[in-house]
């Protein structure tokens, strides 16, 4: 018990088994304090000095046990959102891996079956190399031919792979689109050959701020950009939006904070900090209504959020998108310690505009400006107009 308490006082993250033990310890401490508080006055008389000392010691023991239970309860309340966020992140990673593995296995299988039906697969056996030593080696294990689907129209031939293929590095997996699917290739080619070269640059830009007045299309633009990241780079996408019951997000996204549930926003902030420490899968996190985080979320989580977005996401595979009605510090949750200078130099901003129809209703104008993709000779961010039509 002493070892668990020592570990508990010095660590923020604990396995579920330790949490269960600590709950049992806290319950035992409360029960012991109740016994020490209530039993001595009935069992011991107040006339003898020894009995008075025993009652005093029992009272001190009850106070100590109660204090221990209170400390454990406070610590468990402090780390509870971290544990919940870690469990949620593990489930998200598993679901993403499962979806990706099923997609690629079905795609490869479909290509092989199509090629086989067209008579393009002709198995060719490659002879094994002779043994170097005169001593007769053990019989080699049979190697099954490996079939691969080529992008060209040449006939597909199986090859015996005697050594494992080199794996792509993490940076290659994150920075190059998946072009195995024909439809993906067509969409990539269409975007690449259009006049929207700025859209290609936004695919892996981080951090990104999308701001503008109401009904300017911020939510739809962020959702469209995140869908492209899913298609080309297999990103996970999560949305923290306390107004999500009023917005429309794609069903592929994991949306949190519906109906002003800032408890879920707290859990997403905690999960964000955990991904910075040990995340390995590319993750696009969309943060809507950032202005309200400072007032409704925990101060230790929301107070350093903007500074972390501007400084801590360079190396981890974290790609945050902030949505706001303005680009001022107050509208982004505030901050200190040179935040304004960091914002000017490190944040790419997309400003979208709205227009009114014949009846005065606001609707997206499908145009705006983008700032921060390029800098001039003086090192200042260049602002250029963009159109979404």
Secondary structure, DSSP 4 states (H G I P E B T S, - for coil): -HHHHHHHHH-S---HHHHHHHHHHHHHHHHHHHHHHHHHHHHS-SSSHHHHHHHHHHHHHHHHHHHHHHHHHHHHHHHHHHHHHHHHHHHHHHHHHHHHHHHHHHHHHHHHHHHHHTT-----PPPPPPPSSSSPPPPPPP---B----SSSSPP--B---SPPPPPPHHHHHHS----SHHHHHHHHHHHTSS-HHHHHHTS-SSEEEEESTTSSHHHHHHHHHHHHHHHH--EEEEE-TTTTTS---TTSEEE-TTT-HHHHHHHHHHHHHHHHH--S-EEEEE--GGGHHHHS-HHHHTTHHHHHHHSTTTSSEEEEEEES--STGGGT---SSHHHHHHHH-EEEEEEEEE-TTS-EEEEEEEEEEEEEE-TTSPEEEEEEE--
